[in-house]
Amino acid sequence: MDRLTSMAVFVKAVDVGSFAAAADALEMSAPMVGKHVRFLEERLGVRLLNRTTRRQSLTETGQAYYERCRTVLAEAVAADAVASDELSEPRGRLRVTMPALLGRHCIAPLLMKLARRYPHLELDLSFGDPIADIIEGRYDLAIRTGDLHDQSGLMTRRIASQRMVVCGTRSYLRANGKPKSLDDLAQHQAIIYRRSGRVRPWLFPREGQPPSEIVPAGRLRLDDLDAIADAASQGMGLAWLPYWLVRERLRAGTLVTLLSGQPGFLYDCHALWPRSPRMPPKVRAAVDALAAALPKLMT
């Protein structure tokens, strides 16, 4: 049997809840639906579905396989569309939600460049913290940094990594000394990032272990990273900030990086979009453009 066809039958059976309903949707017999599912189970050597006379449920392996099958089938449809030239020039309105600062500094300039390239593409950009719900807000695309949580109904792609750096001014270092290790940070004034009532720890990678977490101490607590960069540039303390945000200040010498022997922590940056059988051309163009150019800006 054709494996891709069997995957499609399996996914449909899970989506509609029974072999009989899948048979109706696919215009085949219920025994044939069962035959496709058994083909996959025998090929894999595992059970994908637990079935009784009243209900069916995915096994733990079946749940993981189901998610991967959906991805494979979506990519297969997209590949067919490429081959038949159905993915035309991006056009129409592209609604994107993104973190405010990252959006203004990095995402929006790249999307503006894309819009100049495709004159029929319209941009509707939302800059916000906290991030809006993608499905409820009817967004075509969302940009997220850090860990992803609820991804139900969404496709994801890692498009870059955001490198964090510890920085300060030369005047602050002359007055307070230069930290040579992570332990030395406890002796320094930090400009603290506080969001939603919670102080965000400074993270530093360790090989083969969870990252070190340092909860900074200081008399300034701000909920805006740009304001933290401004305060650090005024010599008010040390800051832990995304490289892209302070890149120009570092090049101008307004700020200097510290702990150069310590690798910087990386936050993954993801693009997310609603799951569909075929990725819209406007979304594909935007994700590809960001994946190609964003890493150069963020690290």
Order of alpha helices (4+ residues) and beta strands (2+ residues): alpha-alpha-alpha-beta-beta-alpha-beta-alpha-beta-beta-beta-alpha-beta-beta-beta-beta-beta-alpha-beta-alpha-beta-beta-alpha
